[in-house]
């Protein structure tokens, strides 16, 4: 659920950029507790497994041309313990 390599990348970028947007391409649960409270991270988008037009679509969301109002059919928790008995 965690990805230390990606977490380090996000933390390093956010340390140098005051307006960091994180886009997660992931096929399942992803913990964000290592960096979600960083004040330089201004947006997080779950883009899941993208298709051929994902780059164009993400740019439209980032620039406000499209609404990022999708709904997920599952919970995105801050930390592993937030999932409780689901992980047992």
C-alpha positions as YAML, in Angstrom:
chain: A
units: angstrom
residues:
- id: 1
  name: UNK
  ca: [0.00, 0.00, 0.00]
- id: 2
  name: UNK
  ca: [2.95, 2.32, 0.52]
- id: 3
  name: UNK
  ca: [5.62, 3.15, -2.03]
- id: 4
  name: UNK
  ca: [8.73, 4.55, -0.33]
- id: 5
  name: UNK
  ca: [10.40, 5.47, -3.63]
- id: 6
  name: UNK
  ca: [7.42, 7.52, -4.82]
- id: 7
  name: UNK
  ca: [6.93, 9.01, -1.35]
- id: 8
  name: UNK
  ca: [10.54, 10.23, -1.36]
- id: 9
  name: UNK
  ca: [10.08, 11.73, -4.83]
- id: 10
  name: UNK
  ca: [6.93, 13.59, -3.75]
- id: 11
  name: UNK
  ca: [8.61, 14.87, -0.59]
- id: 12
  name: UNK
  ca: [11.69, 16.08, -2.51]
- id: 13
  name: UNK
  ca: [9.61, 17.92, -5.11]
- id: 14
  name: UNK
  ca: [7.31, 19.44, -2.47]
- id: 15
  name: UNK
  ca: [10.34, 20.66, -0.52]
- id: 16
  name: UNK
  ca: [11.36, 22.77, -3.52]
- id: 17
  name: UNK
  ca: [7.99, 23.70, -5.05]
- id: 18
  name: UNK
  ca: [5.32, 25.60, -3.15]
- id: 19
  name: UNK
  ca: [2.51, 24.52, -5.48]
- id: 20
  name: UNK
  ca: [2.99, 20.77, -5.91]
- id: 21
  name: UNK
  ca: [0.23, 18.72, -7.53]
- id: 22
  name: UNK
  ca: [0.50, 14.95, -7.12]
- id: 23
  name: UNK
  ca: [-1.07, 12.66, -9.72]
- id: 24
  name: UNK
  ca: [-1.22, 9.01, -8.72]
- id: 25
  name: UNK
  ca: [-1.36, 6.32, -11.41]
- id: 26
  name: UNK
  ca: [-2.19, 3.25, -9.36]
- id: 27
  name: UNK
  ca: [-4.42, 0.22, -9.71]
- id: 28
  name: UNK
  ca: [-5.47, -0.05, -6.09]
- id: 29
  name: UNK
  ca: [-5.00, 1.26, -2.58]
- id: 30
  name: UNK
  ca: [-2.20, 3.78, -2.06]
- id: 31
  name: UNK
  ca: [-1.24, 5.30, 1.27]
- id: 32
  name: UNK
  ca: [-0.50, 9.02, 1.26]
- id: 33
  name: UNK
  ca: [0.30, 9.60, 4.95]
- id: 34
  name: UNK
  ca: [4.00, 10.33, 4.35]
- id: 35
  name: UNK
  ca: [3.28, 13.57, 2.47]
- id: 36
  name: UNK
  ca: [-0.44, 14.47, 2.41]
- id: 37
  name: UNK
  ca: [-0.12, 17.12, 5.15]
- id: 38
  name: UNK
  ca: [2.75, 18.93, 3.41]
- id: 39
  name: UNK
  ca: [1.58, 22.56, 2.96]
- id: 40
  name: UNK
  ca: [3.28, 22.72, -0.46]
- id: 41
  name: UNK
  ca: [1.06, 19.93, -1.82]
- id: 42
  name: UNK
  ca: [-1.97, 21.75, -3.14]
- id: 43
  name: UNK
  ca: [-3.74, 18.95, -5.01]
- id: 44
  name: UNK
  ca: [-3.82, 15.17, -5.27]
- id: 45
  name: UNK
  ca: [-5.52, 13.31, -8.10]
- id: 46
  name: UNK
  ca: [-5.99, 9.57, -8.41]
- id: 47
  name: UNK
  ca: [-5.76, 8.92, -12.14]
- id: 48
  name: UNK
  ca: [-5.62, 5.14, -11.75]
- id: 49
  name: UNK
  ca: [-4.58, 3.20, -14.86]
- id: 50
  name: UNK
  ca: [-4.58, 5.74, -17.68]
- id: 51
  name: UNK
  ca: [-5.46, 5.38, -21.31]
- id: 52
  name: UNK
  ca: [-4.01, 7.09, -24.35]
- id: 53
  name: UNK
  ca: [-5.70, 10.45, -23.70]
- id: 54
  name: UNK
  ca: [-4.92, 10.64, -19.99]
- id: 55
  name: UNK
  ca: [-2.27, 13.33, -20.40]
- id: 56
  name: UNK
  ca: [-4.65, 15.64, -22.22]
- id: 57
  name: UNK
  ca: [-7.45, 14.91, -19.74]
- id: 58
  name: UNK
  ca: [-5.25, 15.60, -16.71]
- id: 59
  name: UNK
  ca: [-4.07, 18.90, -18.18]
- id: 60
  name: UNK
  ca: [-7.72, 19.96, -18.63]
- id: 61
  name: UNK
  ca: [-8.45, 19.17, -14.98]
- id: 62
  name: UNK
  ca: [-5.30, 20.94, -13.73]
- id: 63
  name: UNK
  ca: [-6.12, 24.08, -15.72]
- id: 64
  name: UNK
  ca: [-9.80, 24.11, -14.73]
- id: 65
  name: UNK
  ca: [-11.28, 23.27, -18.14]
- id: 66
  name: UNK
  ca: [-12.88, 20.09, -16.73]
- id: 67
  name: UNK
  ca: [-14.21, 19.34, -13.26]
- id: 68
  name: UNK
  ca: [-12.33, 16.78, -11.15]
- id: 69
  name: UNK
  ca: [-15.59, 15.70, -9.51]
- id: 70
  name: UNK
  ca: [-15.36, 11.93, -9.98]
- id: 71
  name: UNK
  ca: [-16.38, 9.60, -7.18]
- id: 72
  name: UNK
  ca: [-14.41, 6.59, -6.05]
- id: 73
  name: UNK
  ca: [-16.13, 3.33, -5.10]
- id: 74
  name: UNK
  ca: [-13.71, 2.83, -2.18]
- id: 75
  name: UNK
  ca: [-12.04, 4.74, 0.63]
- id: 76
  name: UNK
  ca: [-8.65, 6.39, 0.29]
- id: 77
  name: UNK
  ca: [-7.20, 6.26, 3.79]
- id: 78
  name: UNK
  ca: [-4.42, 8.42, 5.17]
- id: 79
  name: UNK
  ca: [-2.66, 5.55, 6.93]
- id: 80
  name: UNK
  ca: [-2.86, 1.76, 6.99]
- id: 81
  name: UNK
  ca: [-4.61, 1.62, 10.37]
- id: 82
  name: UNK
  ca: [-7.54, 3.62, 8.94]
- id: 83
  name: UNK
  ca: [-8.60, 0.49, 7.04]
- id: 84
  name: UNK
  ca: [-9.14, -1.36, 10.31]
- id: 85
  name: UNK
  ca: [-10.33, -4.96, 10.04]
- id: 86
  name: UNK
  ca: [-10.47, -4.82, 6.22]
- id: 87
  name: UNK
  ca: [-6.77, -5.69, 6.06]
- id: 88
  name: UNK
  ca: [-6.86, -8.63, 8.45]
...
